[in-house]
Amino acid sequence: RPKIRETSFNQLLAVMCIVDSLFIFCNIMSCLQAFGIKHGHLKIIRGVMDAFAQVWMCSSVLMIVALTFERHFAIRSPHRYRIHIRTTEWWKHLSFYVVPVTVLSVIFNIPIFMNLQRSWLKNRTYLEVNLYLRMFHPLTTTGVAPILILIILNVRITTGIKNLQAIFLTALFQKKRASLPQ
């Protein structure tokens, strides 16, 4: 039996813990300013930290979806999952979930990083495009889409667990029936 830190689900949970910790760390600057601590360099650092906080928040939401995909794979295709886990190196399996989460989080938040340069804010076309992108992200990418995906996957996981339980109980009943004297 693998140690608890060696299971892929727990490794993904550890990555999610790191992502959430980075989100909290990036919000420290906002907290300092909320408490009234004002400094010239703090304003510049805060803008960058707020942008990274958005990236880590998006990563956290997408990591929950990635964890659900991993559980879906394990429950709905247990034999393929077991073979995959035994034949794939741990870092490849982990990167299969972490890399897309990180890349999508950065891509979705490009407009926030562009807003750090104030010269863009004078361009009307940029403002219109930025407005549409803001309507797309975070509402759709960290709200509506993840909720729909989680509902679908969790329903499939639940039905998969019920099917596995039914198979197990049928096999157990047949084994008991076979062991009874005729």
C-alpha positions as CSV (number, residue, x, y, z in Angstrom):
1,R,0.0,0.0,0.0
2,P,1.5,3.4,-1.0
3,K,2.3,5.9,1.7
4,I,-0.3,8.7,1.9
5,R,2.1,11.3,0.5
6,E,2.8,9.1,-2.6
7,T,-0.7,9.0,-3.9
8,S,-1.5,11.2,-6.8
9,F,-4.6,12.7,-5.2
10,N,-2.6,13.8,-2.2
11,Q,0.2,15.2,-4.4
12,L,-2.5,17.3,-6.2
13,L,-3.9,18.4,-2.9
14,A,-0.3,19.5,-1.9
15,V,-0.1,21.5,-5.1
16,M,-3.4,23.1,-4.3
17,C,-2.2,24.0,-0.8
18,I,0.8,25.7,-2.3
19,V,-1.4,27.6,-4.8
20,D,-3.8,28.7,-2.0
21,S,-0.8,29.8,0.2
22,L,0.6,31.9,-2.7
23,F,-2.9,33.5,-3.1
24,I,-2.9,34.4,0.6
25,F,0.7,35.7,0.4
26,C,-0.1,37.9,-2.6
27,N,-3.0,39.5,-0.7
28,I,-0.8,40.6,2.2
29,M,0.0,43.9,0.4
30,S,-3.8,44.6,0.1
31,C,-4.2,43.9,3.8
32,L,-1.3,46.2,4.7
33,Q,-2.9,49.0,2.7
34,A,-6.3,48.3,4.3
35,F,-4.7,48.7,7.7
36,G,-3.5,52.2,6.7
37,I,0.1,51.4,6.0
38,K,1.1,53.6,3.0
39,H,4.4,53.7,1.3
40,G,5.5,54.7,-2.3
41,H,7.0,51.3,-3.1
42,L,4.0,49.5,-1.6
43,K,1.7,50.9,-4.2
44,I,3.8,49.5,-7.1
45,I,4.3,46.2,-5.4
46,R,0.6,45.9,-4.6
47,G,-0.4,46.2,-8.2
48,V,1.8,43.3,-9.2
49,M,0.8,41.3,-6.2
50,D,-2.9,41.8,-6.9
51,A,-2.3,40.6,-10.5
52,F,-0.6,37.5,-9.2
53,A,-3.3,37.0,-6.6
54,Q,-5.8,36.8,-9.5
55,V,-3.6,34.2,-11.2
56,W,-3.4,32.1,-8.0
57,M,-7.2,32.4,-7.3
58,C,-7.9,31.2,-10.9
59,S,-5.4,28.4,-10.4
60,S,-7.1,27.4,-7.1
61,V,-10.5,27.1,-8.8
62,L,-9.1,25.2,-11.8
63,M,-7.1,22.9,-9.5
64,I,-10.4,21.9,-7.8
65,V,-11.6,21.0,-11.3
66,A,-8.3,19.1,-12.0
67,L,-8.7,17.1,-8.7
68,T,-12.2,16.2,-9.8
69,F,-11.0,15.1,-13.2
70,E,-8.4,12.9,-11.5
71,R,-11.0,11.3,-9.2
72,H,-13.3,10.8,-12.2
73,F,-10.5,9.0,-14.0
74,A,-9.9,6.8,-11.0
75,I,-13.6,5.9,-10.4
76,R,-14.9,5.6,-13.9
77,S,-11.9,3.7,-15.3
78,P,-10.2,2.0,-12.4
79,H,-8.2,-0.5,-14.4
80,R,-6.8,2.1,-16.8
81,Y,-6.1,4.4,-13.9
82,R,-4.2,1.7,-12.0
83,I,-2.2,0.9,-15.1
84,H,-1.6,4.6,-15.8
85,I,-0.4,5.2,-12.2
86,R,2.0,2.3,-12.3
87,T,3.5,3.0,-15.7
88,T,3.7,6.8,-15.6
89,E,6.2,8.6,-13.5
90,W,4.7,10.6,-10.7
91,W,5.9,14.0,-12.1
92,K,4.4,13.3,-15.5
93,H,1.1,12.4,-14.0
94,L,1.2,15.5,-11.7
95,S,2.2,17.8,-14.6
96,F,-0.7,16.4,-16.7
97,Y,-3.0,18.4,-14.3
98,V,-0.7,21.2,-13.0
99,V,0.6,22.5,-16.3
100,P,-2.8,23.2,-18.0
101,V,-4.0,24.8,-14.8
102,T,-1.0,27.1,-14.6
103,V,-1.0,28.0,-18.3
104,L,-4.8,28.7,-18.4
105,S,-4.6,30.8,-15.2
106,V,-1.8,33.0,-16.7
107,I,-3.6,33.3,-20.1
108,F,-6.9,34.2,-18.5
109,N,-5.2,37.0,-16.5
110,I,-3.1,38.6,-19.2
111,P,-5.5,41.7,-19.3
112,I,-4.9,42.2,-15.6
113,F,-1.1,42.3,-16.2
114,M,-1.7,44.7,-19.1
115,N,-3.6,47.0,-16.8
116,L,-0.5,47.5,-14.7
117,Q,0.8,49.7,-17.5
118,R,-1.4,52.8,-17.3
119,S,-0.8,54.0,-20.9
120,W,-3.1,51.3,-22.2
121,L,-6.0,52.8,-20.3
122,K,-6.1,55.8,-22.8
123,N,-6.8,53.5,-25.7
124,R,-10.5,53.2,-26.4
125,T,-10.2,49.9,-28.3
126,Y,-8.2,48.4,-25.6
127,L,-10.8,49.4,-23.0
128,E,-13.6,47.9,-25.0
129,V,-11.7,44.6,-25.5
130,N,-10.7,44.6,-21.8
131,L,-14.3,45.0,-20.8
132,Y,-15.4,42.0,-22.8
133,L,-12.5,40.0,-21.5
134,R,-13.4,41.0,-17.9
135,M,-17.0,39.7,-18.6
136,F,-15.5,36.4,-19.9
137,H,-13.0,36.1,-17.0
138,P,-13.6,35.6,-14.1
139,L,-17.3,35.1,-14.4
140,T,-17.2,32.2,-16.9
141,T,-13.7,30.8,-16.3
142,T,-13.8,30.7,-12.5
143,G,-17.5,30.6,-11.9
144,V,-20.0,29.2,-14.4
145,A,-17.8,26.7,-16.3
146,P,-16.2,25.1,-13.3
147,I,-19.5,24.7,-11.5
148,L,-21.0,23.0,-14.5
149,I,-18.0,20.8,-15.0
150,L,-18.0,19.9,-11.3
151,I,-21.7,19.0,-11.3
152,I,-21.3,16.7,-14.4
153,L,-18.2,15.0,-13.1
154,N,-19.5,14.5,-9.6
155,V,-22.7,13.0,-10.9
156,R,-20.7,10.6,-13.0
157,I,-18.4,9.8,-10.0
158,T,-21.4,9.1,-7.8
159,T,-23.0,6.8,-10.4
160,G,-19.6,5.1,-10.9
161,I,-19.3,4.4,-7.2
162,K,-22.8,3.0,-7.1
163,N,-22.0,0.7,-10.1
164,L,-18.8,-0.5,-8.4
165,Q,-20.7,-1.2,-5.2
166,A,-23.4,-3.1,-7.1
167,I,-20.7,-5.3,-8.8
168,F,-19.0,-5.9,-5.5
169,L,-22.2,-6.9,-3.8
170,T,-23.2,-9.2,-6.6
171,A,-19.8,-10.9,-6.5
172,L,-20.0,-11.2,-2.7
173,F,-23.6,-12.7,-3.0
174,Q,-22.5,-15.2,-5.6
175,K,-19.4,-16.2,-3.5
176,K,-21.6,-16.8,-0.4
177,R,-24.2,-18.7,-2.5
178,A,-21.5,-20.9,-4.0
179,S,-20.1,-21.7,-0.5
180,L,-23.4,-22.9,0.9
181,P,-23.9,-26.7,1.0
182,Q,-26.1,-28.0,-1.8
